[in-house]
Amino acid sequence: CSSAQAAGRWWYHHAWRCSAASAPTWRWVMWFRGYSGALALHVAGVNAALLLIYPRPLYKIAVRACFLGFAFGCGLLLSAGRSAWRHFGWYMCSLSLFHYSEYLVTAINNPRSLSLDSFLLNHSFEYNLAALSSWVEFTLEKLFFPELKQITWLSTVGLLMVIFGDCLRKAAMLTAGSNFNHIVQNEKSDTHTLVTSGVYGWFRHPSYVGWFYWSIGTQVLLCNPICVVGYALASWRFFRERIEEEEITLIHFFGEEYLEYKRKVPSGLPFIKGVKLEL
């Protein structure tokens, strides 16, 4: 009888702890259910207004910018509260700001190359799958291991990685000016010059270095142990192949000038030395 009572007490306290830990999550679920209709009406209203104001090409740009602004605002609301989803709010702000600023800086630097793809929202199937995987991992671990998502110091480290990576990438884009393009160029334009100053004096590929640490930082921020490893390996492999492809073109464009630059300045990414090609 005493063992049964002890088991009952253990179950009561365990159930109480689980319900207390999950209470903030359920409050947000109930809040969303209560306001989902209003949010849907708001999104539909904004979409209709954009359709009336802008012609079709500009509408496609405006609706993406509004979506990113809406995501940033939702992230701010989550970040400002004391919800257990506060760190996910940091992530939403970081992700939406990254994609919006990609388009904005391209519009400032190289408007001739500007397109819908400059948002990088449809970068690739693999990129979208990676983002979805991180959301799934965060949600599942949040439900089953809620304490794992409350390591504030680790999320802060991730946020600093995100800020550093994004700032480095945007500095690289601004430094390169019209020489920067989201697509590797196969033909040299008349205005194409080899940029070796500013952040390009630190790394040969500072925009890739920034994106590499930004992507890993988003998963450190979310305290996603599986995606931290997955993002690091996938990003490293992608940028290794991308750098080799790009440097073949750069050697073709600038010859000995680029080879000399390559000998003096590292790529900036661990264990990536670039293409092994000599004249």
Secondary structure, DSSP 8 states (H G I E B T S, - for coil): -HHHHHHHHHHHHHHHHHHHHHHHHHHHHHHHHHHHHHHHHHHHHHHHHHHHHS-HHHHHHHHHHHHHHHHHHHHHHHHHS--TTHHHHHHHHHHHHHHHHHHHHHHHH-GGG--GGGG-TTS-HHHHHHHHHHHHHHHHHHHH-GGGGG-HHHHHHHHHHHHHHHHHHHHHHHHHGGG--SS--SS--TT-----SGGGGT-S-HHHHHHHHHHHHHHHHTT-HHHHHHHHHHHHHHHHHHHHHHHHHHHHHHTHHHHHHHHHS--SSTT--------
